[in-house]
Amino acid sequence: MSEDLLYKIALTMISGVGGVTAKKLMAVFGSPRAVFESPHRKLASVLNANIIKDWNRDKVLEQAEKEVRFVNSNNIRAVFYTDDDYPYKLNQCEDAPAILFVRGTADLNNSRVISIVGTRNASNYGLSLCRKLIAGLVEKGYRPLIVSGLAYGIDVCAHNAALSGGLDTVAVMGTPLNKIYPAAHENIARQIEKQGALVSEFTTNIATTQGNFVSRNRIIAGLADVTIIVESSKKGGALLTASIANSYSRDVMAFPGRVGDEHSQGCNNLIKSNRAALLESVEDLEYQMNWSTKSKSVQKQIEFVNLTEPEQTIFNFLKNSESESVGDIVRETGISFPELSTFLLSMELAGIVTVLPGNRYSLK
C-alpha cells in the first residue's frame, strides 16, 4: 500500500476538512502525513477546536486504508491537487477538491473542454440542439472533451452524442465511484469508462445526499473552458453551474428558447442579464472562444526588446499560436496563475498582447 496515497486520501476524510482547508493544511505543514503527525496545538493554527476534538486519527487512517484498497482493486486513479495530472483548469479554482477519483482514460487536461448541462426534463428541441452542436464540432474537426453530470435529460444526451461522435466524455458524479446514479445509466457509465472517464470527489464511505450533486457542479464548471446551458427553467442545477462558471471567470453560453417555454426561461434570463453569451451554432462557439482548426505553424515575425525573462517565456509560447487560454499558458510556461495575470496585464498595456473572446491571449 502506498503510504503517500494513504495520507493524501486520509487528509480529505477528516470530518469538517474540505478542499480549501486541506490546502491550507498542506501550505502550513508541507505534506498530508505531517498533518497527521502534528500536535493539536500546531493544528489549531488552521483547524477550529471542534474539528480537532472530533478527529480520531486512527479511525480516519483505517477508513483511508479501505479506500486505498478499493482504489487499487478497481483500476481507479486518485489524483491529488499537487499531482502533475490533476486538471490544471480545475486547480485554478480556489474551492476545487483536494483529490479526485478517476476511472477511465480521458485526458482531463485536454486543451479544449466543454461542459454541457441542462434540464432533466429536456424537450425534443433541447435534445436536438445538444446533438447538433456536438455533431457540428466533430464535423469541423474539433476533438474537445465533453463534460456533464450523467443525469437524465441534457446531461445524458451530451454523453451519448459525444460517444457517438468518437469524442471522449467525462461524467462528474454526485456519488462515489462504487455507485452509479441514476442506476438506469449504468450501461452508459461503463461506455464512458472506455471512452472518457467517471470522476468523483467522494470516498465510498460518503452517503448520497442532494448536497453532493450541488457540490459536483463546481467540478463540472471548473474543468471546462466554457459551460453551455442547453435548456433550463428559472431554477435548477444548470443555472447553479452557470453561476459557478461566472464566478471562475469562465465563459458561459446558452441556447435561446421561445418566450414562455418553461425550460427556456433560465437560458433566456442568462442571456438577457449578460451572464451567458448567445449560442445558436458551432460558429458562435468558435467566435466566443476564438477557436480555429487552422494550422498554427506560421510564426509571427514581430519581436520586442526589454522583456523580462517570464515575459519572454510567454512571448515565445504565444509566438507560434493564434491564441491560447490562460490555463494553457500556465500549463506550458510553468508560471503561476497570479504571476501570469500580472505579466499579461503588463504586456497588454505595452501593446504586446491582446485579450480575445473566451479570455484568450494572442500577440498583437
C-alpha positions in Angstrom: 0.0 0.0 0.0 1.3 3.4 -1.0 1.9 5.4 2.2 1.8 8.6 0.3 -1.6 7.8 -1.2 -2.9 6.7 2.2 -2.2 10.0 3.8 -3.5 12.0 0.8 -6.8 10.2 1.0 -6.9 10.4 4.8 -6.4 14.2 4.7 -9.6 14.5 2.7 -11.6 12.2 5.0 -11.2 14.3 8.1 -14.7 15.5 9.1 -15.0 19.2 8.5 -12.0 19.5 6.2 -12.9 20.4 2.7 -10.6 21.3 -0.3 -9.9 24.8 0.9 -8.9 23.7 4.4 -6.9 20.7 3.1 -4.8 23.1 1.0 -4.3 25.4 4.0 -3.0 22.5 6.0 -0.7 21.5 3.2 0.7 25.0 3.0 1.4 25.1 6.7 2.7 21.5 7.3 4.1 20.6 3.9 2.6 17.1 3.5 -0.5 15.1 4.4 1.5 12.8 6.7 2.9 15.8 8.6 -0.7 17.0 9.3 -1.4 13.6 11.0 1.8 13.7 13.0 1.4 17.3 14.2 0.3 18.0 17.8 -3.1 19.6 18.4 -1.5 23.0 19.5 0.0 23.4 16.0 -3.1 22.2 14.2 -5.1 24.9 16.0 -3.5 27.5 13.7 -5.6 26.1 10.9 -8.4 24.0 12.3 -11.1 25.0 14.7 -11.3 23.3 18.1 -14.4 21.2 17.3 -12.7 19.6 14.3 -9.6 18.8 16.3 -11.7 17.4 19.2 -13.8 15.1 17.0 -10.8 13.9 14.9 -9.9 10.3 15.6 -6.7 9.9 13.7 -6.5 6.1 13.9 -10.1 5.8 12.7 -9.6 8.1 9.8 -6.4 6.2 8.7 -8.3 2.9 9.0 -11.0 4.3 6.7 -8.4 5.6 4.3 -6.8 2.1 4.2 -10.1 0.7 3.0 -10.3 3.4 0.4 -6.8 2.7 -0.9 -7.7 -1.0 -1.3 -10.9 0.0 -3.2 -8.9 2.3 -5.5 -6.2 -0.2 -6.2 -8.6 -3.1 -6.9 -10.9 -1.1 -9.2 -8.5 0.5 -11.6 -9.1 4.0 -10.2 -6.7 6.9 -10.2 -6.6 9.0 -7.0 -5.3 12.4 -8.2 -4.2 14.8 -5.5 -4.2 18.5 -6.3 -0.4 18.6 -6.2 0.0 15.8 -8.7 1.0 16.7 -12.3 -2.0 15.1 -13.8 -4.6 17.0 -11.7 -6.7 19.0 -14.1 -4.9 22.4 -14.3 -8.1 24.3 -15.2 -9.8 23.0 -12.1 -6.8 23.7 -10.0 -7.2 27.4 -10.7 -10.4 27.3 -8.7 -9.9 28.1 -5.0 -12.6 25.7 -3.9 -11.6 22.7 -6.1 -11.5 19.4 -4.3 -8.1 18.3 -2.9 -8.5 14.9 -4.5 -10.3 13.4 -7.5 -11.1 9.7 -8.1 -10.9 8.9 -11.8 -11.9 5.7 -13.6 -11.2 5.8 -17.3 -8.7 7.0 -19.8 -9.8 10.6 -20.6 -7.2 13.4 -20.5 -8.6 15.9 -18.1 -6.1 18.4 -19.3 -7.4 18.4 -22.9 -6.7 21.8 -24.4 -10.4 22.2 -25.2 -13.0 21.2 -22.6 -16.7 21.9 -22.9 -19.2 21.3 -20.1 -22.8 20.8 -21.3 -25.7 20.8 -18.8 -29.4 21.5 -18.7 -32.8 20.3 -17.5 -33.6 16.7 -16.7 -36.9 17.2 -18.4 -35.5 18.0 -21.8 -37.7 18.7 -24.8 -37.1 17.3 -28.3 -35.9 20.8 -29.2 -33.3 20.8 -26.5 -32.1 17.3 -27.2 -31.8 18.2 -30.9 -29.7 21.3 -30.1 -27.4 19.3 -28.0 -26.8 16.6 -30.6 -26.4 19.1 -33.4 -23.8 21.1 -31.5 -21.6 18.1 -30.8 -22.0 16.7 -34.3 -21.1 20.1 -35.7 -17.9 20.2 -33.6 -16.9 16.7 -34.9 -17.7 17.8 -38.5 -15.4 20.8 -38.1 -12.6 18.6 -36.8 -12.6 19.6 -33.2 -11.8 17.0 -30.5 -12.9 18.6 -27.3 -13.5 16.8 -24.1 -17.3 16.8 -23.3 -18.1 17.1 -19.6 -21.5 16.6 -18.0 -23.2 15.1 -14.9 -24.7 11.8 -16.0 -28.2 13.0 -15.1 -31.4 12.5 -17.1 -32.2 14.8 -19.9 -29.5 17.1 -21.4 -26.6 15.5 -19.4 -27.0 12.0 -20.7 -27.8 13.4 -24.2 -24.4 15.2 -24.2 -22.6 12.0 -23.1 -24.4 9.9 -25.8 -23.7 12.4 -28.5 -20.0 12.6 -27.6 -19.7 8.8 -27.6 -21.5 8.6 -31.0 -19.1 11.2 -32.4 -16.0 9.5 -31.1 -15.2 12.2 -28.5 -14.1 11.5 -25.0 -16.6 12.4 -22.4 -16.4 12.8 -18.6 -19.2 12.2 -16.2 -18.8 14.1 -12.9 -20.7 12.2 -10.3 -22.5 13.2 -7.2 -21.8 9.7 -5.7 -18.7 7.7 -5.0 -17.4 5.6 -7.9 -18.9 2.4 -6.3 -22.4 3.7 -7.0 -23.9 4.8 -10.3 -26.7 7.3 -10.1 -29.2 7.1 -11.6 -29.0 3.3 -11.8 -30.6 3.4 -15.2 -27.4 4.9 -16.6 -25.2 2.0 -15.6 -24.7 0.9 -19.2 -23.7 4.3 -20.5 -21.4 4.8 -17.4 -19.5 1.7 -18.5 -19.2 3.1 -22.0 -17.9 6.4 -20.6 -15.2 4.5 -18.7 -13.9 3.1 -22.0 -14.2 6.4 -24.0 -13.7 9.0 -21.3 -13.9 8.8 -17.5 -16.1 8.8 -14.5 -14.9 11.4 -11.9 -15.9 11.9 -8.3 -14.5 13.7 -5.3 -16.3 11.4 -2.9 -14.9 8.4 -1.0 -17.0 5.3 -0.6 -18.0 6.0 3.0 -19.9 9.1 1.9 -23.7 8.8 1.9 -25.6 10.0 -1.2 -27.3 13.3 -0.5 -28.7 16.2 -2.6 -25.8 18.3 -1.4 -23.4 16.1 -3.2 -24.9 16.8 -6.5 -24.8 20.5 -5.8 -21.2 20.2 -4.8 -20.2 18.4 -8.0 -21.4 21.3 -10.1 -18.3 23.3 -9.3 -16.2 20.5 -10.8 -18.3 20.5 -14.0 -17.7 24.3 -14.3 -14.1 24.2 -13.1 -12.9 21.6 -15.6 -14.1 23.5 -18.6 -13.2 26.4 -20.8 -16.8 27.1 -21.4 -20.1 25.9 -19.9 -23.1 25.6 -22.2 -26.6 25.6 -20.9 -29.0 23.9 -23.4 -32.3 24.1 -21.6 -33.2 25.3 -18.1 -36.2 26.5 -16.1 -35.9 29.5 -13.8 -34.2 27.4 -11.1 -32.1 24.3 -11.2 -28.7 22.8 -11.2 -27.8 24.0 -14.6 -28.2 27.6 -13.6 -26.1 27.0 -10.5 -23.4 25.5 -12.7 -23.6 28.6 -14.9 -23.3 30.9 -11.8 -20.2 29.0 -10.6 -18.6 29.2 -14.0 -19.2 33.0 -14.0 -17.5 33.2 -10.6 -14.5 31.4 -12.0 -14.4 33.9 -14.9 -15.1 31.1 -17.3 -17.2 31.5 -20.4 -20.9 30.6 -20.3 -23.1 30.2 -23.4 -26.8 29.4 -23.6 -29.2 28.4 -26.3 -32.2 30.7 -26.5 -35.7 29.4 -26.4 -39.3 30.5 -27.2 -40.7 33.1 -24.9 -42.9 31.5 -22.3 -41.5 28.0 -22.6 -40.8 26.7 -19.0 -37.4 25.1 -19.9 -36.2 28.1 -21.9 -36.7 30.7 -19.1 -33.4 30.0 -17.4 -31.4 30.3 -20.6 -33.2 33.4 -21.8 -32.6 35.1 -18.4 -28.9 34.3 -18.5 -28.6 35.8 -22.0 -30.8 38.9 -21.1 -28.7 39.6 -18.0 -25.4 39.2 -19.8 -24.4 36.2 -17.7 -24.2 34.0 -20.9 -23.4 34.6 -24.5 -26.0 33.7 -27.1 -25.4 30.3 -28.7 -27.1 29.3 -31.9 -24.5 27.4 -33.8 -20.9 26.0 -33.7 -19.8 29.2 -35.3 -21.0 31.2 -32.3 -18.9 28.9 -30.1 -15.9 29.3 -32.3 -16.2 33.1 -32.2 -16.8 33.3 -28.4 -13.8 31.0 -27.7 -11.7 32.2 -30.6 -11.2 28.7 -31.7 -9.9 27.7 -35.1 -8.9 24.4 -36.8 -6.4 26.3 -39.0 -2.7 25.4 -38.7 -0.8 27.3 -36.1 2.6 26.7 -37.8 3.1 30.2 -39.2 5.3 32.2 -36.8 4.6 35.9 -36.0 7.6 37.8 -37.2 7.3 40.6 -34.6 10.0 40.9 -31.9 10.1 43.0 -28.7 13.1 44.1 -26.6 13.4 44.7 -22.9 11.1 41.9 -21.9 11.6 40.3 -18.5 12.5 36.6 -18.5 8.9 35.5 -17.7 7.5 37.9 -20.3 9.9 36.4 -22.9 8.7 32.9 -22.0 5.1 34.0 -22.5 6.0 35.7 -25.8 7.8 32.7 -27.1 4.9 30.4 -26.3 2.3 32.8 -28.0 4.6 33.3 -31.0 3.5 30.1 -32.7 -0.1 30.3 -31.7 -3.2 32.1 -32.9 -4.4 32.4 -29.3 -4.1 30.5 -26.0 -6.2 30.4 -22.8 -4.8 31.4 -19.5 -4.9 27.8 -18.4 -2.8 26.7 -21.4 -0.2 29.4 -20.7 0.0 28.4 -17.1 0.5 24.8 -18.0 3.0 25.3 -20.8 5.2 28.0 -19.2 5.1 26.9 -15.6 4.3 30.5 -14.4 1.8 30.6 -11.6 -1.7 32.0 -12.3 -1.3 35.1 -10.0 2.1 35.9 -11.5 0.8 35.3 -15.1 -2.1 37.7 -14.6 0.4 40.5 -13.7 2.7 39.7 -16.6 -0.1 39.6 -19.1 -1.5 42.9 -17.9 1.9 44.5 -18.3 2.3 43.0 -21.8 -1.2 44.2 -22.7 -0.5 47.7 -21.6 2.7 47.7 -23.6 0.8 46.7 -26.7 2.5 43.2 -26.9 -0.5 41.0 -26.3 -4.3 41.4 -26.8 -7.2 39.8 -25.0 -9.7 37.9 -27.2 -13.1 36.5 -26.5 -13.0 33.5 -24.3 -10.3 35.1 -22.0 -7.7 34.0 -24.5 -4.5 35.9 -25.4 -2.5 36.4 -28.6 0.3 38.5 -29.7 -0.8 41.8 -31.4 
